[in-house]
Amino acid sequence: MSKEPSTKSSMSRRPPKPPKKTGIGLFPDESGGHGYIGRILVEAGVINQEQLEKAISSVRRYSDRSFIKRLISLGFATEEKIMKGFGIKAKIPYFASLEGLWTADSSKIASENVARKFYIAPLFRIDNVVTGAMANPFDAKAIKNFCNKVGCRLDPVVVTSTTLSDALGRIYPKKH
């Protein structure tokens, strides 16, 4: 006779703790880790496995920088190459410039607070679809929240954080 496993002991086990946030993801508030981003960059041919391992080791040793900033400071990749790699893996177009892609109505698509909070620059809207520039096309939470606030579907394009900041500044100029 074989004994049935006791459900009492398996029920008393605690669920495993979630992994600690390392603070070395793509952006400071990102809960994803460097491994996911690193795999994407290796698969896209932006960096190789050895560079990934060196960057991870460096970030762990000097926790003052993000993983992406560390890749750039080590000379393994440029921000532009990283964003192009993300675009390729996510099958989202990469734009080096957004010049001419926004209109006077871009600022009416989403409030400045919403655009800056979710780091998405609304460029134009066709029916219920907003084309918006993002530096992190893998941030599903930001996309979902932006869409909920704006009441639309998002068709993202990938840009560098510098290009995105510039676009947000032009779409929502400071009022003097």
N, C-alpha and C positions, 0 to 999 in steps of 0.2 A: 504494500500500500504506500502510495506516495502522499506526502503531506501537502496540502494546499498552502501556498504562502499566506502568511498572516497579513490581513489588510490593516490591522491595528498599527503595526510598526511602520508600514509605508505611509499611513495617514499622518503619523506623528512627525514625519520628516519635514523639515522646513524647505521651502523652495530655495534654489541656489540664489545667491545674491547677484544682482546685475553687475557687470564689469564696471570698474571705476572709470570715471571720465578722465581722460589723460590730458585734455587741454591742448592736444597737438593735432587736432583735425584741421579741416580747411579753414574754418573761421572760429574765433574764440568761443562762440556759443554753440558750436556744433557738437552734437553728442556722438556722432560717428567717430571712428578712430582713424589713425594714420594708415592702418593696414588696408582698409577698404580703398582709401584714396590712393595709396601706394600701388595697389594691384591694378587699379584703373590706369595709372600713369605707366606702369610697366607694360600692361597689355596694349596701350596705345603707342608704345615705343618712345615715350618722352624721356624715361629714365630706364636704367637696367637694374637688375636685382641687387647687384653689389652697391650701386648708388642708393637704392632704397634702404638697404640695411645700414649703410653709413649714416644716412640722414636720420633714421629712426634712433640709432645709437646717439647721435649728436643731440637730438631733441631731448632725449632722456637725460643726457648729461647736463645740458644747459636748457632748462625748462622755460627760458625767457622768450622764446620765439615759437611761432606756429610752425607746423610741419612744412607748409608751403613756403613760408619765408626762409626756413632753414634750407630747403632744396635750392632756392634762389641764391642765398648767401654762400652756399658751398659751390656754386657755379655749375650745378647739375642741370639746371633748366631755367628758362626765363618765364615770367608770368604769362607771357603771350603763348609760349609753347605749351604750358600747363593748361591754359584755357582752351587752346586748340585741341589738345588731347581729350579734355572733358567733352568738348563738342563732338568729337569723332565717336567716342564711346557711347555717348548719350544720343547720338544721331540728331544733334541740335546744331543749327548753323552757328559758326563763330564769326563775329564781326570785329575787325580791328578798329573801326570807327562807326559812330552812329550819326555822323553828320548828315543832315537831310532826311533822317528817318522819323523825326518827331515833328509835330505840327503845333500850332497855337492851341489846338484842342487837346493835346496830350495831357496837359495839367488838369483837364476836366474829367479824365478817365478815372483817376484815383486821387485822393487827397495827398498832399505832401507828406503828412504823418504816416499814412498807410504805405506809400512808396518807399519812404526812408526806413520805416520799421521792418519791412520785409525785404529791403534792398533790391527792389525791382523797379526799373524805370519804364513806365508805360509809354509806348511809342505811338501806336494807333489802334483803333478798334474797328472791326468789321463784324457787323451783327453782334453776336454774343461772344466773340473771340478777341481778346486783347493780345497784341504782340508786345512783349515786354523783354527788356534786357536784364540779364542776371549774370552774376559772377559765379554763382553756385547752382547749376541746374539740377543738382541732386538733393536740394533742400526741399523735400516734399512737403514739410510742414509749412514753410514760407509760401509755397505755391498754393497750397490748400487754403491757408488763412487769407492770402491776398485775394484769391478768387471768391471766397465767402464774403469778404468786405466789399468787393467791387461788383459782385454779382455777374461773373463771367467765367469763361474758360480761358486759360493762359496758353499762348503759343510762345515759348521762350526762345531767345537767342542768347548766345554766350558772349560775354565781353570780359575784359580785364576789370579789376576793381577800380583802377584809375579811370578807365573809359566810363564805367558806370557812375562813379562819383561826379565826373564832369557832366554827364548827361543829366543827372538829377539836379545839378546846379543850374543847368540851362533850362530845363523844363520848369523848375520851381525857383526862379531867380529871387534873390533877397530884395525885399521892398525897403526902400530908404525913406 
